[in-house]
Every structure is written in C-alpha cells, then in structure tokens.
C-alpha cells in the first residue's frame, strides 16, 4: 500500500467470511452491505 493510499483509506482489515475474504478499509463506510470483497456478497 502506498503512503497516499494509507492516507486515504487508513488501516485495512481483512476478514475471512467463510465464502472468501472481505477487505474493509478503516476510512470507508460499507454502504451496500457487500463490502466489495473478493467473493462479492457470497450469495
């Protein structure tokens, strides 16, 4: 992650959802319930 990306997004949490991984930037709100993870919503 570049310094500019860190300034924009903050710390990153990578969560194992059981269907794949969800990447959650500290400075971005999850508005749609999916989080934009690698596996999408898992549905």
N, C-alpha and C positions, 0 to 999 in steps of 0.2 A: 504494500500500500504506500502510495506516495505521501509526502507531507501535506500536499494540498487536499488529497482525498481524506486524510485523517482530520484535517481542519473542518472539512465539510460534513463528514459522517460521524466522527468520534470513534469510540471503541466499537468493535464488531463482536457480536455473539453468534456462534454457530451452534444451532440446536438440532439434535437428531430427533426427527418427528416420528420415526418408525416407518415412514414412507420415503424418506430421503432426508435432506438437510435443509434447514431454514436459516438463512443469513439475515441477521437483524442488526442494522446499523443503529447505534445509540441515538443519533440525532435525527432519525426519520421515524415518523409515526406510521404504523401499519393501518392504513385507511380501509383496505379492502378485505381484510381477514386472511389473505393468502400469504403475504409476506414476500412474494416474489422469489421463493426458494427454488432450488434446482429442480425439484419434483413438482412444482406448482402446488396445488391445493391437496393433492393426494386423493382426489375423488375420481 
